[in-house]
Amino acid sequence: MSKPTVLLIGELTHTNQEWQALSSKYKLKEFRTGKRDQFISNLKSGEYKDVVGLYRSNMSVSQTGPFDAELVSLLPSGLKWVCHNGAGYDNIDVNAVNERQIHVSSTPVAVDDATADVAIFLMLGALRQAHISCTALRQGKWRGGAPLGHDPKGKTLGILGMGGIGRAVAKRAQSFGMSIIYHNRSRLSPELEGGATYVSFNDLLAQSDVLSLNLALNAKTKHIISAPQLAKCKKGVTIINTARGGLIKEADLVDALESGHVEAVGLDVFEEEPKIHSGLVRNDRAFLMPHMGTWTYETQRDMELLVLKNLESGVDSGKLITRINEQKGLSWANDGDKSKL
């Protein structure tokens, strides 16, 4: 009996040995480098006609572009498993893969701690307005006239999106003496809430001293924070975003920051990254990082390993470990599925 064929798209950094080891039970194909037109040509020529599962690396969008409706329509008829490296998967057309009944996984668990660490780092940096003094120090100006910052203790942290990352942020923030409120699509069980209080979206905006965005980007959440929502926030709110830049309408955020309604921001993601709104770059009350929430050796390796585990689990047993949320509850997707997230 012939081996199942699996395809790697993009590069691996930490798990090349583990990938090669799969050759004992799979036929391995690769598209590590190239461009979208070349990949589409390979699909049309039938080069991947026998592929049943694929590993989509975190940076492979530079090779293939997004998995949009055009590309999904060209995927092999026998392809059943798309295992994506990344907690966010907004560059995959979920409707298109669902129509094809292609199972998709992401890597939410592997990124929780590192992303939450960065969220807390950004929160502290924004509350202290650390950019001002850090920049001044390198210019030989010592503190550079930095204003007094704020302590997290006694503040209310509002978390929009209480998944694994949101809960990890909450746990860390509680150690600073913060009160935690959150809004989700639905209320969590008491054991998952961990002492946080569930509130409506409007109450989250009105009550938060610090607002942390920890939800996926999709058609429903794009620009979930824009001028109307910012107007409902407390004057002097601090906003943190480690999820996706498109959750916030950056031009509106800049206006609120310049008016003083938003006191400070801590951002690791941007609406059109790597392009950043000039109003954020020039504002000293913006504490900015270049999308480095998972930029650690340990987390990057864990993400790659989780993708491989999903690929093996799908091909070998017909079950995914970390299926994307939009496929949970679908009869064709969840038959025997062991995803717990």
C-alpha positions in Angstrom: 0.0 0.0 0.0 1.4 3.4 -1.0 2.2 6.0 1.6 0.0 9.1 2.0 1.5 12.2 0.5 1.9 15.4 2.6 3.1 18.8 1.5 5.2 21.4 3.3 4.6 25.0 2.2 7.2 27.5 3.4 10.3 27.0 5.6 10.9 25.2 8.8 13.3 26.7 11.4 13.3 24.3 14.3 11.8 21.0 13.2 13.4 20.0 10.0 14.6 16.8 11.6 11.1 15.9 12.8 9.7 16.7 9.3 12.2 14.4 7.6 11.4 11.7 10.1 7.9 11.6 8.8 9.3 10.1 5.6 9.0 6.7 7.3 5.3 6.8 6.9 4.5 9.6 4.4 5.7 10.7 1.0 7.0 14.2 1.5 6.7 17.0 -0.9 7.9 20.6 -0.4 7.3 24.1 -1.7 9.7 26.0 0.6 10.4 28.9 -1.7 8.7 30.4 -4.7 5.8 32.7 -5.6 2.1 32.4 -5.8 1.9 32.1 -9.6 4.4 29.2 -9.4 2.5 27.5 -6.7 -0.8 27.8 -8.6 0.9 26.5 -11.7 2.1 23.4 -9.7 -1.5 22.9 -8.5 -2.9 23.1 -12.1 -0.3 20.8 -13.5 -1.2 18.1 -11.0 2.1 18.1 -9.1 0.2 17.9 -5.8 -2.7 15.7 -7.0 -1.9 13.0 -4.4 -1.5 15.3 -1.4 -3.9 14.5 1.5 -2.5 16.9 4.1 -0.3 20.0 4.1 1.8 22.0 6.6 1.4 25.7 6.1 4.2 27.5 7.7 3.7 30.8 9.5 5.5 32.8 6.8 4.3 30.9 3.8 1.9 33.7 2.8 5.0 35.3 1.1 5.2 32.2 -1.1 1.6 31.4 -1.9 -0.3 34.5 -0.9 -3.5 34.0 1.1 -5.5 30.8 0.9 -8.3 32.7 -0.7 -11.2 31.3 -2.7 -9.1 31.2 -5.9 -6.3 29.1 -4.4 -8.6 26.9 -2.3 -10.6 26.0 -5.5 -7.4 24.6 -7.0 -6.3 22.5 -4.1 -6.2 18.7 -4.8 -9.5 16.9 -4.6 -8.1 14.5 -2.1 -6.7 17.1 0.3 -8.4 16.9 3.7 -6.0 18.5 6.2 -4.6 22.0 6.2 -2.4 22.5 9.3 -1.5 26.1 9.7 1.3 27.5 11.9 -0.1 30.5 13.7 -2.9 31.3 16.2 -4.4 33.7 13.7 -5.6 32.4 10.4 -7.3 35.4 8.8 -5.4 34.7 5.6 -7.4 31.5 5.1 -10.8 31.8 3.5 -12.8 29.8 6.0 -15.9 29.7 3.9 -14.0 28.4 1.0 -12.3 25.6 2.9 -15.6 24.7 4.6 -17.3 24.4 1.2 -14.6 21.9 0.3 -14.9 20.2 3.7 -11.2 20.7 4.2 -10.2 20.4 7.9 -8.1 23.2 9.3 -6.0 23.5 12.4 -4.1 26.4 14.0 -1.7 26.7 16.9 -3.6 28.5 19.7 -2.2 26.7 22.7 1.5 27.0 21.8 1.3 30.8 21.6 -0.6 31.6 24.8 2.2 32.3 27.2 4.5 34.2 25.0 1.8 36.4 23.6 0.4 37.0 27.1 3.9 38.0 28.3 4.2 40.6 25.5 0.7 41.9 26.4 1.8 42.5 30.0 5.1 44.0 28.8 3.1 46.4 26.5 0.7 47.2 29.3 3.4 48.2 31.7 5.3 50.1 29.0 2.2 52.0 28.0 1.1 52.7 31.6 4.6 54.1 32.4 4.8 55.8 29.0 8.2 54.1 28.8 9.0 55.1 25.2 9.7 58.7 26.2 12.3 57.9 28.8 13.9 55.0 26.9 14.3 57.2 23.8 15.7 60.1 25.9 18.2 57.9 27.6 19.8 56.9 24.3 19.9 60.6 23.3 21.8 61.4 26.5 18.9 63.3 28.0 18.3 60.9 31.0 14.5 60.8 31.7 13.8 63.4 28.9 10.9 65.0 30.8 8.9 61.9 31.0 5.6 62.3 32.8 4.6 60.3 35.8 3.2 56.9 34.8 0.5 54.7 36.4 0.6 51.6 38.5 -1.5 48.6 37.3 -2.5 47.8 40.9 -6.1 48.7 41.5 -6.9 49.2 37.8 -9.6 47.4 35.9 -8.3 45.3 33.0 -10.9 44.6 30.4 -10.2 41.6 28.1 -12.0 41.4 24.8 -11.6 37.7 23.8 -11.2 35.4 26.7 -9.6 32.4 24.9 -6.3 30.9 25.9 -4.3 34.0 25.4 -6.9 36.2 27.1 -7.0 33.9 30.1 -3.2 33.9 30.3 -3.2 37.7 30.3 -5.8 37.7 33.0 -3.8 35.4 35.2 -0.7 37.5 34.9 -2.5 40.8 35.5 -4.1 39.5 38.7 -0.7 39.1 40.1 -0.3 42.9 39.7 -3.5 43.5 41.8 -5.7 44.3 38.8 -9.5 43.5 38.7 -10.4 41.5 35.6 -13.6 41.9 33.5 -14.1 40.3 30.1 -16.4 40.0 27.1 -16.6 36.9 24.9 -19.1 35.5 22.5 -20.4 33.5 25.5 -19.7 33.4 29.2 -17.0 30.9 30.3 -17.4 28.3 33.0 -16.4 29.5 36.5 -13.3 27.4 36.5 -12.1 29.0 33.2 -13.2 32.5 34.4 -10.6 32.3 37.2 -12.2 35.1 39.1 -12.8 37.4 36.2 -16.3 39.0 35.7 -18.3 38.6 32.5 -19.8 41.9 31.2 -21.4 43.2 28.1 -19.3 44.7 25.3 -20.5 48.2 26.2 -19.8 47.7 29.9 -16.3 46.4 29.0 -15.6 49.7 27.2 -17.1 51.9 29.9 -15.4 50.2 32.8 -11.9 49.3 31.6 -8.9 51.3 32.7 -6.8 49.1 30.4 -8.5 47.4 27.4 -6.7 44.3 26.0 -7.6 42.9 22.6 -7.2 39.1 22.4 -9.6 37.9 19.8 -9.3 36.6 16.2 -9.7 38.8 13.2 -12.6 37.9 10.9 -15.4 39.7 9.0 -17.3 40.2 12.3 -14.4 41.6 14.3 -12.7 43.8 11.8 -12.6 47.3 13.2 -14.5 46.2 16.3 -12.7 49.1 17.9 -13.2 52.3 16.0 -14.5 55.8 16.7 -17.9 54.8 18.2 -16.4 52.3 20.5 -13.5 54.5 21.5 -16.0 57.2 22.5 -17.6 54.8 24.9 -14.3 54.1 26.6 -13.2 55.9 29.8 -11.3 59.1 29.2 -7.7 58.1 29.8 -8.0 54.5 28.9 -4.9 52.5 27.8 -5.4 50.1 24.9 -3.3 47.0 24.3 -3.4 44.9 21.1 -1.4 41.7 20.6 -4.0 40.0 18.4 -4.4 41.5 14.9 -4.1 45.1 13.8 -7.3 45.0 11.8 -9.3 44.8 15.0 -8.7 48.5 15.4 -9.3 51.3 12.9 -5.9 52.9 13.3 -6.9 56.3 12.1 -9.6 56.5 14.7 -7.2 55.3 17.4 -4.7 58.0 16.4 -7.4 60.7 16.7 -8.4 59.4 20.1 -4.8 59.3 21.2 -4.0 62.8 20.0 -7.2 64.2 21.7 -6.1 62.6 25.0 -9.3 60.5 25.3 -6.9 57.5 25.0 -4.0 58.1 27.3 -1.6 55.5 25.9 -1.4 52.4 23.7 0.7 49.3 23.6 0.7 47.7 20.2 2.4 44.6 18.8 0.2 44.4 15.6 -0.9 46.9 13.0 -3.7 47.3 10.5 -1.4 47.3 7.4 1.8 45.9 8.8 4.7 46.3 8.3 3.3 49.8 7.5 2.4 51.7 10.6 0.2 54.8 10.8 2.5 57.8 11.1 0.4 59.2 13.9 1.4 56.2 16.0 5.0 56.4 15.1 5.3 60.1 16.1 3.3 59.8 19.3 5.4 59.4 22.4 2.4 57.8 24.2 2.5 54.9 21.8 4.6 51.9 23.0 5.2 49.9 19.9 6.7 46.5 18.9 7.0 44.9 15.5 4.7 41.9 15.8 6.9 39.9 18.2 4.4 38.3 20.4 5.6 34.8 19.7 9.2 35.7 18.8 11.0 33.3 21.1 12.9 30.1 20.4 10.7 28.0 22.7 7.4 29.2 21.3 8.4 29.1 17.7 9.5 25.4 18.1 6.4 24.6 20.0 4.3 26.0 17.2 6.1 24.0 14.6 5.8 20.8 16.6 2.0 21.4 17.1 1.5 21.8 13.4 3.3 18.5 12.8 1.2 16.8 15.5 -2.0 18.1 13.9 -0.8 16.8 10.5 -0.1 13.4 11.8 -3.3 13.2 13.9 -5.4 14.2 10.9 -3.8 11.9 8.3 -3.4 8.9 10.7 -6.6 9.1 12.7 -8.9 11.6 11.0 -8.9 13.9 14.1 -7.4 17.3 14.7 -5.9 18.5 18.0 -6.5 22.2 17.6 -9.2 22.7 15.0 -10.2 26.3 14.1 -13.2 27.6 15.9 -15.3 28.1 12.8 -15.3 24.3 12.2 -16.3 23.2 15.6 -19.9 22.0 15.7 -20.0 21.2 12.0 -21.1 17.6 11.5 -18.6 16.8 8.8 -15.7 18.3 10.7 -16.3 17.0 14.2 -16.9 13.4 13.6 -14.5 11.8 16.1 -12.6 15.1 16.5 -10.5 15.3 19.6 -10.0 19.1 19.7 -10.7 20.5 23.1 -10.2 24.1 22.4 
